[in-house]
Amino acid sequence: MPRPKISDVDPYDRKRIDVLDSEMSYVDAGSGDSVVFLHGNGTFSYVWRNILPYVEPFGRCLAPDLMGCGESGDIPSGEYSIQNQIKYLDAWLEALDLGDSIHLVLHDWGGPIGFDWAHRHQGRVKSISYMETLVMPLEWEDWPEIR
């Protein structure tokens, strides 16, 4: 079986929605249960361009550009912490009203952001897939070799 070609072409248009004091850009493709893709630090929804076509037949694929990434707006305070990203993601998910059957796909710092949301909305999360991310809260005390 031949391997599918990995393309640099992004076939998805972006939608925009006001969140808090800025705006978020996102891909919205397909229908059915929502599958929310959260990218890592230094990337944006473009990273999912070769994955979404395989998932789209099974659900509504949503891939936001986290704040300050891709085509999303900036955080006016300039503080790009995970806690601030969580606040904006909360506002985005609330504005889209995705219901109670949400699948999360988490990468890199999209992991702690998505795990936090899932922990606070356990009844709405149907599944979580994650890669290259932190799966538990860490404190500086957990890294004695770099203190």
N, C-alpha and C positions, 0 to 999 in steps of 0.2 A: 504494500500500500504506500503510495507516495506521500511524503510529508506535505502538509499545506504550507503555502508560501507565507512567510511573515512579511507583512506589508508596513511601510512607513506612512501610508495614506490613511488618514482618519476620515471615515465616511460619515461621521455623525455631526449633525448640527447641534449647536448649543442653545439651550433655553436659559433664561435669566429670571431670577426672582429676588425681590428685596428681602433681606434678612437683617434684623436689628438696624444698625446704622451703615450698612453697606449692601452689596448684592453678591449672590452666588450664581455661578455659571454651572450648568450640568447637562449631561446627556440623559435623554429619556426615550427609550426605545422598547418596543414589544408591549405585551399585555399579560395580565394574570397577576399572580403573587409578585410582590416587589422584591427585587434582588438589588441591594444597595452595595456598590463597590466603592471602598474608601482607599485612596492611593497613599503612597508614602511621602515623606518629606523630600522636597526638591523635584517632585514630579507633579503630574496632574492627570485628569481623566483620560488623556491621550494614551496613557500606559495600558489601558484596558481595550484599546481599539481592535486587537486581534482575539480577544476573549469574548467580548460581547456578542458577536455573531453566533457563537456556539450556545450561548445561554438564552438569547432572545426568543427562540422558539418555545421556551419553557416558562417565561415570566417577563415581567416588566423590569427592564434593566435601567437602573439609575446610577449615574456616576458623577458626583459633584466634583468640581475643582474646589478643594478646601481653600479657605481664605488666604489671599496673597499668592495663590498658585494659579497657573493657567489663565483663564479669562475671568476669574472671580475678582472681586474688589479687594481692597486692602482693609485691614483692621485699622481704623482711624488712630487708635492709641499707639500703633506700631508694636504692640506686644503679641508676638506670635507663639504663645505658649499652648501646650496641649489643652489646658483649661479654657483658654479663649476659643480655640478651635471647637471644643465641645459645646460651648454656648452657641456658636454660629450653626453648628450641625443640628443642635436641638431645634433652633428656630427654623432651619430649612426643612427638617423632617416634619415639624408641626405644620408648617405652611402647606406642605404637599399632602398631608393627611393620607398616609399610605395604608391605613388599616392595621389589622392585627395579625398579619401573616407575612412577616418580613424576614428575608434571608440576608445575612451580612457576609460580604467578602472583604477581608481586611488585609492590608499590606503595610508593613513598616509602621510609621506613626499613625496610620489609619487604624492600627490594631488597638492601642490604648484608647483612642477616641471612640471607636466602635464598641469595644468591650465595656467601656463606661456607660454608653447609651444602652447596651443590652442589659447590663446589670440593673439599671433603673427602669427598664421597660420589659422585664422578663416575659410577661404575658403576650407581648407582641412579636417576639423573636421566634421564628420557626427553626432556623439553623444558622450556624456560624462556620465559615471557612476562613482560615487565616494562614499567612505565610510570612516568614522573615519579620517577626514582630515580638513584642514583649507580651507575655500572657499573665503577668501579675504585677502589682505595683512594686516599684523598686525605690529604695532610699539610698542615700550616699553610704550609709552604714553597710549596705550589701556589697560594697566595692572597696574593702579595706586596702587593697593593693594600690589604689590610685588616690587615696586620701593623703 
